[in-house]
Amino acid sequence: MHFDVLTLFPEMFEGFLQTSMIARAREKGLISANLVNFREYATDRHRTVDDTPYGGGGGMVLKPEPLFRAVDDLTQGSPRPPILLMSPQGETYTQKKAEELAQHSRLIILCGHYEGFDERIREHLATEEISIGDYVLTGGELPAMILMDSISRLVPGVLGNETSAMTDSFSTGLLEYPQYTRPAEFRGLKVPEVLLSGHHAKIEKWRREQSLLRTWQRRPDLLEKVPLTEEDRCFLKKLSD
């Protein structure tokens, strides 16, 4: 997976790209990132990337020319990958969307700043707009890092255990079951006996029920979208009774 990130603040990504899972994945050549300061594509002597909005109003709006030129340069001679505009007006980001984007080998991410984007960027440059939630941030850099992290962990070989991403919360449509590790007892708090039993079928049944229980307690809205077995429905009915 290769990420091209168009941003006015590439330095914000330095710690993120040099730490933990992302750093190891880059060392292995599983992911790569190209940080592009699109101010370099402004043509006036002041390197202007924003201007006041037509029609008046507060704030500054990002001009179309630098971003269009940057994307043209990055995609010269190659097919255009998805071009993702980080925006509070976009589609709400989900694990399903992360899995969809992880099928591509390259993504271009546009990070905004100031008041917003010239509408021509939305309509004629970006292929998708993505929001990480119903709130407004100063810029698109933090949302871009969230995308890069969530997508990278789905790239084969990035995680030490390939089953980890498959059992994460939201990957199955349910919240993840509780996890425990050594010691088996800590300050009188014991690990559930079933996890110590070595009986794999019983452990899987317990984990499924715990995922259902946790989802029912915390995010019941998710249960409307998850394919449920008859056994699942019986378990949920007992919770409701």
C-alpha positions in Angstrom: 0.0 0.0 0.0 1.3 3.4 -1.0 -0.1 6.7 0.4 0.4 10.1 -1.2 -0.6 12.7 1.3 -1.2 16.3 0.2 -0.8 18.5 3.2 0.5 22.0 4.2 2.0 20.4 7.4 4.0 17.3 6.4 5.9 17.6 9.7 2.8 16.5 11.6 3.2 13.0 10.1 6.9 12.4 11.1 6.2 10.8 14.5 3.3 8.8 13.2 5.3 7.3 10.4 8.3 6.5 12.6 6.6 4.7 15.4 5.2 1.3 16.2 3.4 -0.8 13.6 3.6 1.8 10.9 7.4 2.1 11.2 7.9 -1.6 11.1 5.6 -2.0 8.1 7.6 0.7 6.3 10.9 -1.0 7.1 9.5 -4.2 5.6 8.3 -2.4 2.5 4.7 -3.3 3.1 3.5 0.3 3.1 5.1 3.6 1.9 4.1 7.2 2.2 4.9 10.3 0.2 4.2 13.5 2.0 3.6 16.4 -0.5 3.4 20.0 0.7 1.1 21.3 -2.0 2.3 24.8 -1.3 5.1 23.9 -3.6 2.6 23.8 -6.5 1.5 27.4 -6.0 2.9 29.5 -8.8 2.9 33.1 -7.4 6.0 34.4 -5.6 4.2 34.2 -2.2 3.3 30.5 -2.7 -0.4 31.4 -2.0 -2.7 28.4 -1.5 -5.8 30.1 -0.1 -7.9 33.2 -0.7 -11.0 34.9 0.6 -14.4 33.4 -0.4 -16.4 34.8 -3.2 -19.6 36.4 -1.9 -17.9 37.4 1.4 -17.8 35.6 4.8 -15.1 34.7 7.3 -12.1 32.5 6.9 -10.0 31.5 3.9 -10.7 28.9 1.2 -8.1 26.6 -0.4 -7.5 27.4 -4.0 -8.0 24.7 -6.6 -4.8 25.3 -8.7 -2.1 23.9 -6.2 -4.1 20.7 -5.4 -5.0 20.0 -9.1 -1.3 20.5 -10.1 0.0 18.3 -7.3 -2.4 15.4 -8.3 -1.6 15.9 -12.0 2.1 15.6 -11.2 1.7 12.5 -8.9 -0.4 10.6 -11.4 1.4 11.6 -14.6 1.6 8.5 -16.8 -0.4 6.3 -14.4 -4.0 5.5 -13.7 -5.5 7.7 -11.0 -6.1 5.9 -7.7 -8.9 6.9 -5.3 -8.5 10.5 -4.2 -9.8 10.9 -0.7 -10.8 14.3 0.6 -10.9 14.5 4.4 -14.0 16.6 5.2 -16.7 16.7 7.9 -19.2 16.7 5.1 -18.1 13.3 3.8 -19.2 9.7 4.3 -18.7 8.6 7.9 -15.7 6.3 8.1 -16.2 2.7 9.1 -14.3 -0.5 9.3 -16.1 -1.7 6.2 -14.8 1.4 4.3 -11.3 0.7 5.6 -11.5 -2.9 4.2 -12.8 -1.5 0.9 -9.9 1.0 0.6 -7.3 -1.6 1.6 -8.1 -3.5 -1.6 -6.2 -0.7 -3.5 -2.4 -0.6 -3.8 -2.3 3.2 -3.8 -4.4 6.1 -2.3 -4.1 9.8 -2.5 -5.3 11.8 0.6 -6.1 15.5 0.5 -5.8 17.3 3.8 -7.6 20.6 4.0 -7.1 23.5 6.3 -8.6 27.0 6.9 -12.3 27.4 6.2 -12.5 24.7 3.5 -12.0 23.8 -0.1 -12.9 25.5 -3.3 -16.0 23.4 -4.4 -14.2 22.5 -7.7 -11.8 20.4 -5.7 -14.8 18.4 -4.2 -16.6 18.0 -7.5 -13.8 17.5 -10.0 -10.7 16.3 -8.2 -11.6 14.2 -5.2 -13.3 10.8 -5.9 -14.6 10.5 -2.4 -15.1 12.6 0.8 -14.5 11.0 4.1 -15.4 12.2 7.6 -14.2 10.5 10.8 -17.1 11.9 12.8 -19.6 14.7 13.4 -17.2 17.3 14.6 -14.8 19.8 13.0 -11.0 19.8 13.2 -8.5 22.4 12.3 -7.2 20.3 9.4 -7.4 17.0 7.7 -4.0 15.7 8.9 -5.3 13.8 12.0 -8.1 12.2 10.0 -5.6 11.2 7.4 -3.4 9.4 10.0 -6.5 7.6 11.2 -7.2 6.3 7.7 -3.6 5.3 7.1 -3.4 3.4 10.4 -6.7 1.6 10.0 -5.9 0.7 6.4 -2.3 -0.3 6.9 -3.2 -2.9 9.6 -5.3 -4.7 6.9 -2.4 -5.1 4.6 -1.1 -8.7 4.7 2.0 -9.0 6.8 1.6 -5.7 8.7 0.2 -7.3 11.9 2.2 -10.0 13.6 -0.9 -12.2 13.8 -3.0 -12.2 10.7 -6.2 -13.2 12.6 -6.0 -10.0 14.7 -7.6 -7.7 12.2 -10.3 -10.3 11.5 -11.5 -10.4 15.1 -11.2 -6.7 15.9 -14.3 -4.8 16.9 -16.5 -3.9 13.8 -14.6 -6.4 11.5 -17.3 -9.0 12.2 -20.0 -6.4 12.7 -19.9 -6.9 16.5 -17.8 -5.4 19.2 -14.8 -7.6 20.2 -15.1 -10.0 23.1 -13.1 -9.5 26.4 -9.4 -10.4 26.3 -7.3 -11.7 29.1 -3.6 -12.7 29.6 -1.4 -13.9 32.4 -1.6 -14.0 35.4 -4.7 -16.2 35.7 -5.6 -14.4 38.9 -4.7 -10.8 39.9 -5.8 -9.2 43.1 -8.6 -11.8 43.4 -9.8 -11.1 39.9 -9.8 -14.4 37.9 -9.8 -15.1 34.2 -13.0 -16.9 33.1 -12.5 -20.7 33.5 -13.6 -21.4 30.0 -10.5 -19.6 28.6 -8.2 -21.9 30.7 -10.0 -25.1 29.7 -8.3 -25.7 26.3 -11.7 -26.6 24.9 -11.6 -24.6 21.6 -15.3 -25.1 20.7 -16.4 -23.9 24.2 -14.0 -20.9 24.0 -15.3 -19.9 20.5 -18.9 -20.2 21.8 -18.1 -18.0 24.9 -16.3 -15.4 22.7 -19.3 -15.2 20.3 -21.7 -14.8 23.2 -19.5 -12.2 24.8 -19.3 -10.2 21.5 -23.1 -10.3 21.3 -23.5 -9.3 24.9 -21.1 -6.4 24.6 -22.6 -5.2 21.4 -26.1 -5.5 22.9 -25.0 -3.4 25.9 -23.0 -0.8 24.2 -24.0 -0.6 20.5 -27.3 -2.3 20.0 -27.7 -0.5 16.7 -25.0 -2.7 15.2 -27.1 -5.8 15.8 -29.6 -4.7 13.1 -26.9 -5.1 10.4 -25.2 -8.3 11.5 -26.1 -11.7 10.1 -27.2 -13.7 13.1 -27.6 -17.4 13.5 -30.5 -19.0 15.3 -28.3 -19.6 18.2 -27.3 -15.9 18.3 -31.0 -14.9 18.3 -31.8 -17.3 21.2 -28.9 -15.9 23.2 -30.1 -12.3 22.6 -33.7 -13.2 23.4 -32.5 -14.4 26.8 -30.8 -11.1 27.4 -34.0 -9.2 26.6 -36.2 -11.4 28.7 
